[in-house]
Amino acid sequence: MPALTSLPTFVDGQLVHQPPLNLIPYNIDQLAQLTTGYPAAAARSTKPVAKVILSGSQGIPSGVGGTNQIVTWGTEIADTDGMWSSSFPDHMTINTPGWYRIRAQASWGSAGATERVVQILINGVADPLNVVATTSANLGYGGGSFRHQVVALEHLAAGASIYCGVFQSSGATLNLLTNGAWGTYLTAAWAAPY
């Protein structure tokens, strides 16, 4: 995308020439693309952003390192660009290309000592092939619930898909929890043009 051209200044009573006036629509269009990802004629009222959460607890079986379970989302909290569909509840699909800030949070139910992992995967669910960010915790204690987040900044084309994968090794099925703001969620927010 070309750099913005400086807007001319006008003085009251001075004749304005055609070239500076012709730059105004060009600059407006460039500004719209920088702030929303679209040219002015197609600009949305907001940048693309989506947040999905679990509708109810999701049981995650105990696994072997290097394997993950893909989270299936049930409730859309926000979606300004049609990124999530209940017909395909396990991922978001990018409609507006650009740089995206992605955050996933896993809120785990109580369990004994265990490793717990949350990952962001792009364009597929293979671990490690599609993993772009991961965080893990080796909990040497049992007891209460535990939550952790992973974040990524990714350059995504239209049609790219975003998944959240999780893993745990407690030896038994462990639930991901809803719990409102403390619960399990996935967000994607457009940050800059492609």
C-alpha atoms as an extended CHARMM CRD file, in Angstrom:
* protein
*
       194  EXT
         1         1  MET       CA              0.0000000000        0.0000000000        0.0000000000  PROA      1               0.0000000000
         2         2  PRO       CA              1.4870000000        3.3800000000       -0.9370000000  PROA      2               0.0000000000
         3         3  ALA       CA              2.2480000000        5.9390000000        1.7460000000  PROA      3               0.0000000000
         4         4  LEU       CA             -0.2990000000        8.6380000000        2.4110000000  PROA      4               0.0000000000
         5         5  THR       CA              0.2750000000       11.8170000000        0.4580000000  PROA      5               0.0000000000
         6         6  SER       CA              0.3810000000       15.0050000000        2.5180000000  PROA      6               0.0000000000
         7         7  LEU       CA             -2.8810000000       16.8860000000        2.3840000000  PROA      7               0.0000000000
         8         8  PRO       CA             -2.5620000000       20.4500000000        1.1080000000  PROA      8               0.0000000000
         9         9  THR       CA             -3.5160000000       23.3720000000        3.3010000000  PROA      9               0.0000000000
        10        10  PHE       CA             -5.9350000000       25.9760000000        2.0390000000  PROA      10              0.0000000000
        11        11  VAL       CA             -6.0410000000       29.6810000000        2.8270000000  PROA      11              0.0000000000
        12        12  ASP       CA             -9.3120000000       31.5820000000        2.7870000000  PROA      12              0.0000000000
        13        13  GLY       CA             -9.6490000000       33.5750000000       -0.4150000000  PROA      13              0.0000000000
        14        14  GLN       CA             -6.9030000000       31.7120000000       -2.2790000000  PROA      14              0.0000000000
        15        15  LEU       CA             -7.7820000000       29.8310000000       -5.4570000000  PROA      15              0.0000000000
        16        16  VAL       CA             -7.5240000000       26.0540000000       -4.9930000000  PROA      16              0.0000000000
        17        17  HSD       CA             -6.0010000000       24.1930000000       -7.9090000000  PROA      17              0.0000000000
        18        18  GLN       CA             -7.2650000000       20.8630000000       -9.1980000000  PROA      18              0.0000000000
        19        19  PRO       CA             -4.2840000000       18.5820000000       -8.2780000000  PROA      19              0.0000000000
        20        20  PRO       CA             -4.5370000000       19.1030000000       -4.4760000000  PROA      20              0.0000000000
        21        21  LEU       CA             -8.3080000000       18.5550000000       -4.6040000000  PROA      21              0.0000000000
        22        22  ASN       CA             -7.8520000000       15.3300000000       -6.5580000000  PROA      22              0.0000000000
        23        23  LEU       CA             -5.6310000000       13.9460000000       -3.7750000000  PROA      23              0.0000000000
        24        24  ILE       CA             -8.3700000000       14.1590000000       -1.1240000000  PROA      24              0.0000000000
        25        25  PRO       CA            -10.3740000000       11.0600000000       -2.2450000000  PROA      25              0.0000000000
        26        26  TYR       CA             -7.0990000000        9.1440000000       -2.6590000000  PROA      26              0.0000000000
        27        27  ASN       CA             -6.0400000000        9.9690000000        0.9070000000  PROA      27              0.0000000000
        28        28  ILE       CA             -9.4560000000        9.1320000000        2.3280000000  PROA      28              0.0000000000
        29        29  ASP       CA             -9.3220000000        5.7600000000        0.5830000000  PROA      29              0.0000000000
        30        30  GLN       CA             -5.8250000000        5.0570000000        1.9240000000  PROA      30              0.0000000000
        31        31  LEU       CA             -6.8340000000        6.0610000000        5.4510000000  PROA      31              0.0000000000
        32        32  ALA       CA             -9.8640000000        3.7410000000        5.3090000000  PROA      32              0.0000000000
        33        33  GLN       CA             -7.6390000000        0.8410000000        4.2420000000  PROA      33              0.0000000000
        34        34  LEU       CA             -5.1950000000        1.5220000000        7.0720000000  PROA      34              0.0000000000
        35        35  THR       CA             -7.8870000000        1.6590000000        9.7330000000  PROA      35              0.0000000000
        36        36  THR       CA            -10.4390000000       -0.9280000000        8.5700000000  PROA      36              0.0000000000
        37        37  GLY       CA             -8.7210000000       -3.0650000000        5.9330000000  PROA      37              0.0000000000
        38        38  TYR       CA            -11.1460000000       -1.9510000000        3.2120000000  PROA      38              0.0000000000
        39        39  PRO       CA            -11.1910000000        0.8930000000        0.6730000000  PROA      39              0.0000000000
        40        40  ALA       CA            -13.4740000000        3.7800000000        1.6280000000  PROA      40              0.0000000000
        41        41  ALA       CA            -16.3620000000        2.6540000000       -0.6040000000  PROA      41              0.0000000000
        42        42  ALA       CA            -16.5020000000       -0.7610000000        1.1130000000  PROA      42              0.0000000000
        43        43  ALA       CA            -15.2480000000        0.1970000000        4.5920000000  PROA      43              0.0000000000
        44        44  ARG       CA            -16.9750000000       -1.3310000000        7.5960000000  PROA      44              0.0000000000
        45        45  SER       CA            -17.9480000000        0.6490000000       10.6590000000  PROA      45              0.0000000000
        46        46  THR       CA            -15.3690000000       -1.2820000000       12.6580000000  PROA      46              0.0000000000
        47        47  LYS       CA            -12.2680000000       -3.3860000000       12.1720000000  PROA      47              0.0000000000
        48        48  PRO       CA            -12.8050000000       -7.1480000000       11.8280000000  PROA      48              0.0000000000
        49        49  VAL       CA            -12.9440000000       -8.7120000000       15.2880000000  PROA      49              0.0000000000
        50        50  ALA       CA            -14.4500000000      -11.9220000000       16.6580000000  PROA      50              0.0000000000
        51        51  LYS       CA            -14.7220000000      -13.6870000000       20.0110000000  PROA      51              0.0000000000
        52        52  VAL       CA            -16.1600000000      -17.1460000000       20.6090000000  PROA      52              0.0000000000
        53        53  ILE       CA            -16.5780000000      -19.0940000000       23.8490000000  PROA      53              0.0000000000
        54        54  LEU       CA            -17.6890000000      -22.5380000000       24.9610000000  PROA      54              0.0000000000
        55        55  SER       CA            -21.4210000000      -23.0290000000       25.4890000000  PROA      55              0.0000000000
        56        56  GLY       CA            -20.7770000000      -25.7660000000       28.0450000000  PROA      56              0.0000000000
        57        57  SER       CA            -17.8840000000      -27.7710000000       29.4220000000  PROA      57              0.0000000000
        58        58  GLN       CA            -15.9070000000      -29.7700000000       26.8530000000  PROA      58              0.0000000000
        59        59  GLY       CA            -14.2640000000      -32.9920000000       28.0210000000  PROA      59              0.0000000000
        60        60  ILE       CA            -10.6270000000      -33.3320000000       26.9270000000  PROA      60              0.0000000000
        61        61  PRO       CA             -9.2630000000      -36.8870000000       27.1810000000  PROA      61              0.0000000000
        62        62  SER       CA             -5.8200000000      -37.4670000000       28.6370000000  PROA      62              0.0000000000
        63        63  GLY       CA             -3.3450000000      -37.6560000000       25.7740000000  PROA      63              0.0000000000
        64        64  VAL       CA              0.1980000000      -38.3120000000       24.7120000000  PROA      64              0.0000000000
        65        65  GLY       CA              2.6240000000      -35.4200000000       24.1390000000  PROA      65              0.0000000000
        66        66  GLY       CA              2.4100000000      -33.9730000000       20.6170000000  PROA      66              0.0000000000
        67        67  THR       CA             -1.3210000000      -34.6450000000       20.2750000000  PROA      67              0.0000000000
        68        68  ASN       CA             -4.0360000000      -32.0820000000       20.8040000000  PROA      68              0.0000000000
        69        69  GLN       CA             -7.7990000000      -31.8510000000       20.8460000000  PROA      69              0.0000000000
        70        70  ILE       CA             -9.4540000000      -29.0620000000       18.8770000000  PROA      70              0.0000000000
        71        71  VAL       CA            -11.8680000000      -26.9240000000       20.8870000000  PROA      71              0.0000000000
        72        72  THR       CA            -15.4270000000      -26.6860000000       19.5480000000  PROA      72              0.0000000000
        73        73  TRP       CA            -16.9830000000      -23.2760000000       20.1950000000  PROA      73              0.0000000000
        74        74  GLY       CA            -20.6680000000      -22.7790000000       20.8940000000  PROA      74              0.0000000000
        75        75  THR       CA            -21.3540000000      -19.0830000000       21.4920000000  PROA      75              0.0000000000
        76        76  GLU       CA            -20.3710000000      -16.0350000000       19.4870000000  PROA      76              0.0000000000
        77        77  ILE       CA            -19.7990000000      -12.9630000000       21.6480000000  PROA      77              0.0000000000
        78        78  ALA       CA            -18.7710000000      -10.6320000000       18.8070000000  PROA      78              0.0000000000
        79        79  ASP       CA            -18.1360000000      -11.0390000000       15.0890000000  PROA      79              0.0000000000
        80        80  THR       CA            -17.9750000000       -7.9640000000       12.8660000000  PROA      80              0.0000000000
        81        81  ASP       CA            -16.7320000000       -9.7840000000        9.7320000000  PROA      81              0.0000000000
        82        82  GLY       CA            -18.4900000000      -13.1780000000        9.6460000000  PROA      82              0.0000000000
        83        83  MET       CA            -15.4270000000      -15.1110000000       10.8480000000  PROA      83              0.0000000000
        84        84  TRP       CA            -17.2680000000      -17.7680000000       12.8720000000  PROA      84              0.0000000000
        85        85  SER       CA            -20.1950000000      -19.9740000000       11.9100000000  PROA      85              0.0000000000
        86        86  SER       CA            -22.0680000000      -22.4800000000       14.0640000000  PROA      86              0.0000000000
        87        87  SER       CA            -22.0160000000      -24.7460000000       10.9880000000  PROA      87              0.0000000000
        88        88  PHE       CA            -18.2050000000      -25.0170000000       11.4180000000  PROA      88              0.0000000000
        89        89  PRO       CA            -17.8300000000      -24.4740000000       15.1700000000  PROA      89              0.0000000000
        90        90  ASP       CA            -14.2020000000      -25.5340000000       15.5820000000  PROA      90              0.0000000000
        91        91  HSD       CA            -12.5400000000      -22.5900000000       13.8060000000  PROA      91              0.0000000000
        92        92  MET       CA            -12.7110000000      -19.0110000000       12.5750000000  PROA      92              0.0000000000
        93        93  THR       CA            -12.2210000000      -18.1510000000        8.8940000000  PROA      93              0.0000000000
        94        94  ILE       CA            -10.5480000000      -14.9050000000        7.8410000000  PROA      94              0.0000000000
        95        95  ASN       CA            -12.5190000000      -12.8010000000        5.3430000000  PROA      95              0.0000000000
        96        96  THR       CA            -10.3950000000       -9.6460000000        5.4350000000  PROA      96              0.0000000000
        97        97  PRO       CA             -6.6770000000      -10.2460000000        4.8550000000  PROA      97              0.0000000000
        98        98  GLY       CA             -4.2050000000       -8.5660000000        7.1900000000  PROA      98              0.0000000000
        99        99  TRP       CA             -2.2380000000       -8.9040000000       10.3860000000  PROA      99              0.0000000000
       100       100  TYR       CA             -4.3330000000      -10.3660000000       13.2280000000  PROA      100             0.0000000000
       101       101  ARG       CA             -3.8890000000      -10.4140000000       17.0000000000  PROA      101             0.0000000000
       102       102  ILE       CA             -5.1010000000      -13.8250000000       18.1550000000  PROA      102             0.0000000000
       103       103  ARG       CA             -5.6260000000      -14.9060000000       21.7680000000  PROA      103             0.0000000000
       104       104  ALA       CA             -6.7940000000      -18.2450000000       23.1440000000  PROA      104             0.0000000000
       105       105  GLN       CA             -7.5120000000      -19.0180000000       26.7750000000  PROA      105             0.0000000000
       106       106  ALA       CA             -8.1020000000      -22.4570000000       28.2660000000  PROA      106             0.0000000000
       107       107  SER       CA             -9.7980000000      -22.7220000000       31.6400000000  PROA      107             0.0000000000
       108       108  TRP       CA             -9.3010000000      -26.2350000000       33.0140000000  PROA      108             0.0000000000
       109       109  GLY       CA            -11.2960000000      -28.0450000000       35.6760000000  PROA      109             0.0000000000
       110       110  SER       CA             -9.6920000000      -29.4820000000       38.7890000000  PROA      110             0.0000000000
       111       111  ALA       CA             -7.2320000000      -32.3450000000       38.3780000000  PROA      111             0.0000000000
       112       112  GLY       CA             -4.1440000000      -33.8850000000       39.9050000000  PROA      112             0.0000000000
       113       113  ALA       CA             -0.5900000000      -33.2250000000       38.7560000000  PROA      113             0.0000000000
       114       114  THR       CA             -0.6600000000      -32.8090000000       34.9900000000  PROA      114             0.0000000000
       115       115  GLU       CA              0.7710000000      -31.0790000000       31.9450000000  PROA      115             0.0000000000
       116       116  ARG       CA             -1.6890000000      -28.7140000000       30.2480000000  PROA      116             0.0000000000
       117       117  VAL       CA             -1.1910000000      -27.0430000000       26.8690000000  PROA      117             0.0000000000
       118       118  VAL       CA             -3.0990000000      -24.4740000000       24.8090000000  PROA      118             0.0000000000
       119       119  GLN       CA             -2.1580000000      -23.7280000000       21.1800000000  PROA      119             0.0000000000
       120       120  ILE       CA             -3.1430000000      -21.5240000000       18.2590000000  PROA      120             0.0000000000
       121       121  LEU       CA             -3.1130000000      -23.3500000000       14.9130000000  PROA      121             0.0000000000
       122       122  ILE       CA             -3.4600000000      -21.8060000000       11.4490000000  PROA      122             0.0000000000
       123       123  ASN       CA             -4.8180000000      -23.5090000000        8.2920000000  PROA      123             0.0000000000
       124       124  GLY       CA             -5.0430000000      -26.9800000000        9.8190000000  PROA      124             0.0000000000
       125       125  VAL       CA             -4.9290000000      -28.9670000000       13.0350000000  PROA      125             0.0000000000
       126       126  ALA       CA             -1.6370000000      -30.8890000000       12.7530000000  PROA      126             0.0000000000
       127       127  ASP       CA              0.7410000000      -30.5240000000       15.6950000000  PROA      127             0.0000000000
       128       128  PRO       CA              3.4110000000      -29.1600000000       15.2000000000  PROA      128             0.0000000000
       129       129  LEU       CA              2.8910000000      -28.3580000000       11.4790000000  PROA      129             0.0000000000
       130       130  ASN       CA              0.0770000000      -25.8090000000       11.9380000000  PROA      130             0.0000000000
       131       131  VAL       CA              0.9790000000      -24.5390000000       15.4230000000  PROA      131             0.0000000000
       132       132  VAL       CA              1.9590000000      -20.8490000000       15.4670000000  PROA      132             0.0000000000
       133       133  ALA       CA              1.9010000000      -20.3040000000       19.2440000000  PROA      133             0.0000000000
       134       134  THR       CA              1.8230000000      -22.5750000000       22.2720000000  PROA      134             0.0000000000
       135       135  THR       CA              2.0660000000      -22.3860000000       26.0190000000  PROA      135             0.0000000000
       136       136  SER       CA              2.2690000000      -25.2100000000       28.5080000000  PROA      136             0.0000000000
       137       137  ALA       CA              2.2240000000      -25.6450000000       32.2550000000  PROA      137             0.0000000000
       138       138  ASN       CA              3.4530000000      -28.6390000000       34.2500000000  PROA      138             0.0000000000
       139       139  LEU       CA              1.3370000000      -28.5550000000       37.3610000000  PROA      139             0.0000000000
       140       140  GLY       CA              2.8580000000      -30.5440000000       40.1830000000  PROA      140             0.0000000000
       141       141  TYR       CA             -0.2040000000      -30.1810000000       42.3820000000  PROA      141             0.0000000000
       142       142  GLY       CA             -3.8270000000      -31.1910000000       42.3820000000  PROA      142             0.0000000000
       143       143  GLY       CA             -6.8150000000      -29.1990000000       43.3960000000  PROA      143             0.0000000000
       144       144  GLY       CA             -8.4610000000      -26.1660000000       41.8790000000  PROA      144             0.0000000000
       145       145  SER       CA             -9.0170000000      -25.0690000000       38.3400000000  PROA      145             0.0000000000
       146       146  PHE       CA             -6.2700000000      -23.5290000000       36.2220000000  PROA      146             0.0000000000
       147       147  ARG       CA             -6.2960000000      -21.1770000000       33.2250000000  PROA      147             0.0000000000
       148       148  HSD       CA             -3.6650000000      -19.9710000000       30.8210000000  PROA      148             0.0000000000
       149       149  GLN       CA             -3.4530000000      -18.0140000000       27.5680000000  PROA      149             0.0000000000
       150       150  VAL       CA             -1.4920000000      -18.0240000000       24.3440000000  PROA      150             0.0000000000
       151       151  VAL       CA             -1.2030000000      -15.0750000000       21.9420000000  PROA      151             0.0000000000
       152       152  ALA       CA             -0.0030000000      -14.6550000000       18.3680000000  PROA      152             0.0000000000
       153       153  LEU       CA              0.3320000000      -11.9280000000       15.7480000000  PROA      153             0.0000000000
       154       154  GLU       CA             -0.1470000000      -13.5380000000       12.3350000000  PROA      154             0.0000000000
       155       155  HSD       CA             -0.1910000000      -12.3630000000        8.7100000000  PROA      155             0.0000000000
       156       156  LEU       CA             -3.3380000000      -14.0630000000        7.3300000000  PROA      156             0.0000000000
       157       157  ALA       CA             -4.8010000000      -14.2290000000        3.8380000000  PROA      157             0.0000000000
       158       158  ALA       CA             -8.5400000000      -14.3420000000        3.1250000000  PROA      158             0.0000000000
       159       159  GLY       CA             -9.7230000000      -17.9200000000        3.7030000000  PROA      159             0.0000000000
       160       160  ALA       CA             -7.1640000000      -18.6920000000        6.4260000000  PROA      160             0.0000000000
       161       161  SER       CA             -8.5510000000      -20.6820000000        9.3530000000  PROA      161             0.0000000000
       162       162  ILE       CA             -7.7730000000      -20.2790000000       13.0660000000  PROA      162             0.0000000000
       163       163  TYR       CA             -8.0800000000      -23.1850000000       15.5220000000  PROA      163             0.0000000000
       164       164  CYS       CA             -7.4270000000      -23.6210000000       19.2240000000  PROA      164             0.0000000000
       165       165  GLY       CA             -5.8920000000      -26.9280000000       20.2890000000  PROA      165             0.0000000000
       166       166  VAL       CA             -5.4920000000      -28.1880000000       23.8520000000  PROA      166             0.0000000000
       167       167  PHE       CA             -3.7250000000      -31.0950000000       25.5440000000  PROA      167             0.0000000000
       168       168  GLN       CA             -3.6100000000      -32.5060000000       29.0520000000  PROA      168             0.0000000000
       169       169  SER       CA             -1.9830000000      -35.5510000000       30.6290000000  PROA      169             0.0000000000
       170       170  SER       CA             -3.8370000000      -36.0760000000       33.9170000000  PROA      170             0.0000000000
       171       171  GLY       CA             -4.6460000000      -39.7250000000       33.1480000000  PROA      171             0.0000000000
       172       172  ALA       CA             -8.3920000000      -39.0100000000       32.9420000000  PROA      172             0.0000000000
       173       173  THR       CA            -10.7610000000      -36.7620000000       30.9880000000  PROA      173             0.0000000000
       174       174  LEU       CA            -10.4830000000      -33.1570000000       32.1480000000  PROA      174             0.0000000000
       175       175  ASN       CA            -13.0740000000      -30.4670000000       31.3820000000  PROA      175             0.0000000000
       176       176  LEU       CA            -12.5320000000      -27.1210000000       29.7370000000  PROA      176             0.0000000000
       177       177  LEU       CA            -14.7930000000      -24.6700000000       31.5570000000  PROA      177             0.0000000000
       178       178  THR       CA            -17.0320000000      -21.8140000000       30.4190000000  PROA      178             0.0000000000
       179       179  ASN       CA            -16.9230000000      -19.5370000000       33.5240000000  PROA      179             0.0000000000
       180       180  GLY       CA            -17.5820000000      -16.2370000000       31.6920000000  PROA      180             0.0000000000
       181       181  ALA       CA            -14.5160000000      -13.9760000000       31.4570000000  PROA      181             0.0000000000
       182       182  TRP       CA            -12.5310000000      -16.6220000000       33.3540000000  PROA      182             0.0000000000
       183       183  GLY       CA            -13.5180000000      -19.3000000000       30.8710000000  PROA      183             0.0000000000
       184       184  THR       CA            -12.2740000000      -20.7690000000       27.6070000000  PROA      184             0.0000000000
       185       185  TYR       CA            -12.3280000000      -18.4960000000       24.5680000000  PROA      185             0.0000000000
       186       186  LEU       CA            -10.7400000000      -17.5860000000       21.2210000000  PROA      186             0.0000000000
       187       187  THR       CA            -10.4190000000      -14.0520000000       19.8370000000  PROA      187             0.0000000000
       188       188  ALA       CA             -9.1060000000      -12.6270000000       16.5580000000  PROA      188             0.0000000000
       189       189  ALA       CA             -8.7480000000       -8.8980000000       15.8930000000  PROA      189             0.0000000000
       190       190  TRP       CA             -7.5430000000       -7.2510000000       12.6790000000  PROA      190             0.0000000000
       191       191  ALA       CA             -4.4780000000       -5.1290000000       13.4350000000  PROA      191             0.0000000000
       192       192  ALA       CA             -3.0340000000       -3.8560000000       10.1250000000  PROA      192             0.0000000000
       193       193  PRO       CA             -3.3200000000       -4.2400000000        6.3360000000  PROA      193             0.0000000000
       194       194  TYR       CA             -2.0350000000       -7.2870000000        4.5100000000  PROA      194             0.0000000000
